[in-house]
Amino acid sequence: MTAAHPHPPDTSFDGGDLDCGNGLLLMIRSHIDPLPRGGLLEILSTETSVREDLPAWCRMTGNELVSVAAAGAGTSFLVCKGALVERKVVAAPVVATSPIVQPVKAIVIPDRLPDAAPAPAIPALGVMGLGSWPRPRWMVQALHERMEGRLPEADFEATADDAVRLVVEAQLRAGCDVVTDGEQRRDSYASFVGGRLDNCQLIPLTDLLPLVDDPDEFAEELRALDVPAGDVRHPAVFGPLGRSKPLAVHELAFVRTLTDRPVKVALPGPYLLTRTMWMECISDRAYASREAIAVDIVRVLREELAFLLAEGAALVQFDEPVLSEVVFTGPSQSRSFMCGALSEKGDAATELAFARDLMNAVTDGFAMDRTAVHMCRGNWTPDETTCLAGDYTPLVPTLAAMRVGTVFLELCTPRAGEVEILRGLPDDRRVGVGVVNQKQARIETVEEIVAKAEAAIRIFGAERVLLTPDCGFATFADNPVTSAAVAEKKLRAIVEASARLRG
């Protein structure tokens, strides 16, 4: 410990007696994000545990602890964003484009949810992507600058509009019956809600490492799973969840200015969000349990679903890939990166019942033919060996009991088993059949796709079958599993197969 720091800070805050597991990391992230590489942040603290935890956080997040100095009854820490050798002279204090301090907001609940508007019908053997599409480099840069408070919202939206135009044009060139916006405005398929919901904040996954029992072991697991933990962001809840701005209605509204074709919108499912957003030491300041936070998650998803249908969404798809993690890993003996969930889970039967009830609470009262659920076995890396394997046998009863009109399933990869296992799905459900593997660069032949589709048609009938890739092409903005060119070619091959089957 020194008497004074060797450099003056660019910005400073007082963390008081907060420890790293009880809000200090959220404050650090809010202050360090707007700084440029080489920017200096001073953290004042009276909590003794920070002296041990902060150096570990700096090491795991790639930031440099420059010096530690006495500060009255507490301690002053000087942290450099990145390495000190990257530092340039800062001419003036850095000012974020969004408030650094995020006070807890009061929750506003609509008096009445809007009625659904008509939407174009989705034809039998209709072709569509699952949701995500590789973002251009300039779009990924805009996402980071916006999350770090360095890009005004209007500039971000204008950039995102351009990216969405490219995605929609590619799907239309391929001949898709249904289009998505490619989730261009999202850092990932699920965590983006942390930047949209009230009293929630997006922080890098590495910020959560101090909260797990063995941070070094968990960091090694993420490296083995090929997870870009420094880039992937995770929602952290610090107050009651609210929806004062839409999650995806603005995305839908823009896509509908580009095409008259049916538009599908994907949202993270309620079980997935409960698993990602419930973290003890952070969430328990606002909620007593994950069941309590689930009530508000269901509420905000119901609000979003109603407004999406009122805006003319043909289909709203809830992503629940973590259901695979429930049945294909034990309660605690192994970890996967289905959703970045760090919360604990119980036995499979309890978790599946919880997931079923949450989904039905969200969709209750809405038209089944405009709701869907999607699940796979992981889509964060092209390395198939790190993803979960197992057929749908233990999941069919849960999927059958969910009140949704369409079930989109990974079926192209051998890891998912055979389509015959799905005979137990109710006759009133459509089945979105994965007929290409989005992780492989090889473009499947039309003949291969036709063969997979015909196997599903023999079981369900053509009127119940939709054709898709196994999953999205770029679940995480920083970690796409393929390129935009390959994605377009794969969709075009599915379109040609669908035309042959219809003929």
ZIVEN-V930741 format. One record per backbone hydrogen bond with DSSP energy under -1.0 kcal/mol. NH is the residue of the N-H (numbers start at 1). CO is the residue of the C=O. If there is no record, write none. Layout:
nh,co
NH,CO
NH,CO
//
This chain:
nh,co
2,68
10,40
11,40
13,42
15,44
18,15
22,19
24,19
27,23
28,24
29,25
30,26
31,27
32,28
33,29
38,81
39,36
41,79
42,11
43,77
44,13
45,75
46,16
50,47
51,48
52,49
53,49
54,50
57,53
58,54
59,55
60,56
61,57
63,58
64,80
64,82
66,78
67,78
69,76
70,2
71,74
74,71
75,45
76,69
77,43
78,67
79,41
80,64
81,39
86,83
87,84
97,149
117,309
125,465
126,123
128,467
133,182
140,136
141,137
142,138
143,139
144,140
145,141
146,142
147,143
148,144
149,146
150,145
156,152
157,153
158,154
159,155
160,156
161,157
162,158
163,159
164,160
165,161
166,162
167,163
168,164
169,165
170,166
171,167
172,168
173,169
174,170
175,171
176,171
177,127
178,127
179,262
186,183
189,475
193,190
194,191
195,192
196,193
197,193
198,242
201,236
203,234
205,232
206,229
207,204
208,205
209,206
211,208
212,209
218,214
219,215
220,216
221,217
222,218
223,219
224,220
225,221
226,223
227,222
229,227
231,228
232,228
234,203
236,201
238,199
239,199
252,248
253,249
254,250
255,251
256,252
257,254
258,255
264,179
265,315
267,317
269,319
273,269
274,270
275,271
276,272
277,273
278,274
282,279
283,279
285,282
286,283
287,283
293,289
294,290
295,291
297,293
298,294
299,295
300,296
301,297
302,298
303,299
304,300
305,301
306,302
307,303
308,304
309,305
310,306
311,307
313,308
314,263
315,263
316,370
317,265
318,372
319,267
320,374
323,320
324,321
326,322
327,323
328,324
351,347
352,348
353,349
354,350
355,351
356,352
357,353
358,354
359,355
360,356
361,357
362,358
363,359
364,360
366,363
370,367
371,368
372,316
373,406
374,318
375,408
384,382
386,383
387,384
388,377
390,415
395,392
396,392
399,395
400,396
401,397
404,402
405,368
405,371
406,371
407,430
408,373
409,432
410,375
416,413
417,414
421,418
422,419
423,420
425,422
429,426
430,405
431,464
432,407
433,466
434,409
435,468
440,437
449,445
450,446
451,447
452,448
453,449
454,450
455,451
456,452
457,453
458,454
460,456
461,457
464,461
465,462
466,431
467,126
468,433
470,436
473,132
477,187
479,476
481,473
487,483
488,484
489,485
490,486
491,487
492,488
493,489
494,490
495,491
496,492
497,493
498,494
499,495
500,496
501,497
502,498
503,499
//
